[in-house]
Amino acid sequence: MTDKQIVLTTCGSEDEAEKIARHLIENRLAACVNIISGAKSIYRWQEKVESAQEWLLLVKTTTKKISLVRNAILKLHSYDVPEFIVLSIEDGDAAYLGWIADSVR
């Protein structure tokens, strides 16, 4: 187990996804944010089944930065209840994991 994390969140527009990604990188809260377009989400919201085109963000960070990443996403996001899911990175290439640590110091 490492102290590295991947945060998942989705955005309703490419502009919003880029705004959040840039904020996280510029403020050293994440080493990298992948923006994956073309995600179609089907979900239940206010007792109705909805669908939407979304942009998925994969945020690479560390355990120490998770609360700051969460606060930034909640502040910048347009959704009432933005997705915020944290996945632990069990293992990975030592050089890549070191790069994540150096990028968010």
N, C-alpha and C positions, 0 to 999 in steps of 0.2 A: 504494500500500500504506500502511496506517495501523498504528499500534501498538495498535489495538483488537482484541479477541478475543471469540469466542463459545465458551463451553465447553458441551458436551453431557454430561449424565449422566442416568441414570434411577433412580427409587426404587420400592420395592415397596409404599409406602403414601403416602397424602396427608400424613399427619402427619410422616413422615420428610422428604418433599419440602419441606414448610413449615419444618421445623426447620433444614434445610440452607440454604434460601433466606434465612431471617431472619438466620441466623448470618453469611452472606456479606454481606448488606446492612448489618447493625448494625456489623460490623467493617470496613466500607468496602473490602471485597475485590471487590465488584461494585456496579455502578450499578443494575442491574435483574436480576431473575430471573423469567422467565416459567415458570409451572408449567402444563403441558399434560396434562390428564387424559385417560383413555380410550386410552392407547397400549397396543396389544397387541403383545408381543414374542414372537417365535419364535426360538429360539437353541439351540445345542448346549452342553451343560454336562455334564461328567463322562461323556462318550460317549453321552449320551442327548439326543434332541430334546425340548425343553421349551417350554412357552408360559406367559406370565404377563401379568397386567394390571399396567401400570406408569404412573408419572407422569414425564414428560420435563421436565427443567429446561434452559432456555436461559439461560445466565449471561453477561451482558455485562460485560466487564472490560478490563484493559490487559495488555500483555505483561509489564510489571513485576510485576504481581500474580499471574501464572499459578502460580508455585510455591506461593504462600500459599493460593491457591484449591484447588490440588491437595491440599495437606496438610490443609486443613480438610475437604474432601470425604472423603478417605480416613479421617480420624479420626472423622467423624460418621456415616458410611455403615454400613449393616448388612450389605451384600453382602461376600463374600470377595474378589471382584474387581469393584469398581464401574467402570462405564463412565466414562472420562475422555477426551474427545476435544476437541481445540482446533482451531477454524476461524478463520483470519485474516479480518478484515474488510478487504476490498480498498479500499472507498470507501464513503461515506455522506454524509448531510447534515452540513455542518460544525457546525451548532448542536447536533445530537444527539451527534456524536462529542465535541464539547467538553463536553457535559453528562456523558458517561461519564467523561472525564478528571477533571472537577471532583468527581464523586461518589466517586471512589476515591482521591483525593489524601490 
